[in-house]
Amino acid sequence: MNKHVRNAIPQRAAQSGFTLIELIVVIVILGILAATALPKFSDLSGDARVASLSAAGGAVKSAMAISHGEALMKGQASSATYSTTMEGTAVSMAFGYPDATSIAAAAGLSSQDYVATVGPVATATATTPVLTATQVAIQPAQSPKAGCAVIYNVATSATVPATVSTSTVTAANCK
């Protein structure tokens, strides 16, 4: 008889799945996480410009080194002006380095991707920095910003080499 009594009381089935309240709590938590993380990842354009200009700065430095090596080899490192050909492109040189008009071409920077502004520029605008007569600003072609540029300083004599400055290429300047 004891067996009958035990079988007569229905046993409760084990709960499976989540309750509606648990699902709502999880959705609310995910919404809060998304709301705090989304602004950080939504505007990566400044970081993209920084990466692009850092690569352009590296290309300019490489072009400087290659062209100066060639000028030393040809005995033209102290010549104020001469021309050479790099990768099938004519490059005007000044004291063993590419001059202001040729640095973008020597570095292989496409005019579709980068704008090279040759100085002098006396007054800065929203898109162009102040430049001396011996400087070139290399900026992204799309949405250039005055404070976001690689600056190429042309060699002014056989003892003053060309230099590159990437100090303004920061995420804050390039947003």
C-alpha positions in Angstrom: 0.0 0.0 0.0 2.9 2.2 0.7 3.8 2.0 -3.0 0.5 3.3 -4.1 0.6 6.3 -2.0 4.0 7.3 -3.3 2.9 6.9 -6.9 -0.4 8.8 -6.4 1.5 12.0 -5.5 2.7 13.5 -8.8 6.4 14.5 -8.7 7.2 17.9 -9.9 9.3 18.0 -13.1 12.7 19.7 -13.0 12.7 23.3 -14.2 14.4 23.9 -17.5 15.2 27.1 -19.3 15.2 30.7 -18.0 12.4 32.7 -16.6 11.2 35.9 -18.3 12.7 38.0 -15.5 16.2 36.4 -15.9 16.1 37.1 -19.7 15.1 40.7 -19.1 17.9 41.2 -16.6 20.5 39.8 -19.0 19.2 42.0 -21.9 19.4 45.1 -19.6 23.0 44.3 -18.6 24.0 43.8 -22.3 22.3 47.1 -23.1 24.3 48.9 -20.4 27.6 47.3 -21.6 26.8 48.2 -25.2 25.9 51.8 -24.3 29.3 52.3 -22.5 31.4 50.5 -25.1 29.8 51.9 -28.3 31.1 55.5 -28.1 34.6 54.1 -27.7 34.5 52.1 -30.9 32.1 54.2 -33.0 34.6 56.9 -34.1 37.9 55.3 -35.2 38.5 57.7 -38.0 41.2 59.6 -35.9 43.0 56.4 -35.2 42.8 55.4 -38.9 44.3 58.8 -39.9 47.1 58.3 -37.3 48.0 54.9 -38.7 47.8 56.1 -42.3 50.1 59.1 -41.6 52.5 57.0 -39.6 52.8 54.7 -42.6 53.3 57.8 -44.9 56.0 59.1 -42.5 57.8 55.8 -42.7 57.6 55.8 -46.5 59.0 59.3 -46.6 61.9 58.3 -44.3 62.6 55.3 -46.5 62.6 57.4 -49.6 65.0 59.8 -48.0 67.4 57.0 -47.0 67.3 55.3 -50.4 67.7 58.5 -52.4 70.5 59.8 -50.1 72.3 56.4 -50.5 72.0 56.7 -54.2 73.3 60.3 -54.1 76.3 59.3 -52.1 77.0 56.5 -54.5 76.8 58.8 -57.5 78.8 61.6 -55.8 75.8 63.9 -56.0 75.2 64.4 -52.2 76.5 67.9 -52.2 74.8 69.0 -55.4 72.2 71.7 -54.9 70.0 70.3 -57.6 70.0 67.2 -59.9 67.5 64.6 -61.1 67.3 60.9 -60.7 64.8 58.1 -61.4 63.4 56.0 -58.6 61.0 53.2 -59.5 60.4 54.7 -62.9 59.5 58.1 -61.5 61.6 61.2 -62.1 62.7 62.7 -58.7 64.3 66.2 -58.3 66.9 66.2 -55.7 68.4 68.8 -53.4 71.7 68.1 -51.6 71.2 64.3 -51.8 67.5 64.2 -50.7 64.2 64.6 -52.6 63.2 68.2 -53.0 59.8 69.6 -51.8 58.0 68.9 -55.1 59.3 65.3 -55.4 59.1 63.8 -51.9 55.6 62.4 -52.3 56.4 60.8 -55.6 59.7 59.4 -54.2 57.9 57.9 -51.3 55.3 56.4 -53.5 52.4 58.3 -51.9 49.3 58.4 -54.2 47.7 61.7 -54.8 44.3 60.0 -54.3 45.3 59.1 -50.7 47.6 62.0 -49.7 47.8 65.7 -50.2 51.3 67.3 -50.3 51.3 71.0 -49.6 54.5 72.8 -50.4 55.4 75.8 -48.2 55.4 78.7 -47.6 52.0 78.9 -46.0 51.9 82.0 -43.8 48.5 81.5 -42.2 47.0 78.3 -41.0 43.6 77.2 -42.1 41.4 74.4 -40.9 43.0 72.1 -43.4 46.6 73.5 -43.8 49.3 74.1 -41.2 51.7 77.0 -41.3 54.8 76.0 -43.4 58.1 77.7 -44.1 59.5 77.8 -47.6 61.5 74.6 -46.9 58.7 72.5 -45.6 56.1 70.1 -47.1 53.0 69.0 -45.2 51.7 65.5 -46.1 48.1 64.9 -45.1 45.3 62.5 -45.8 43.4 63.5 -49.0 40.0 63.0 -47.3 39.3 65.3 -44.4 42.7 66.8 -43.9 43.2 68.7 -40.6 45.8 71.4 -40.0 47.3 69.8 -36.9 47.4 66.3 -38.4 50.3 66.2 -40.9 53.7 64.7 -41.5 56.1 67.6 -42.1 59.1 67.1 -44.4 61.9 69.6 -44.0 63.9 69.9 -47.2 67.7 69.7 -47.1 69.0 73.2 -47.3 72.7 72.5 -47.7 75.2 69.6 -47.9 75.5 69.9 -44.1 71.8 70.2 -43.2 70.0 67.0 -44.1 66.3 66.6 -44.8 64.2 65.6 -41.8 60.7 64.3 -41.1 58.5 65.3 -38.2 55.5 63.2 -37.1 55.1 64.9 -33.7 51.6 66.3 -34.7 50.3 62.9 -35.8 48.2 62.1 -32.7 44.7 60.8 -32.2 43.7 64.1 -30.6 44.9 66.2 -33.6 43.6 63.8 -36.2 39.9 63.5 -35.1 
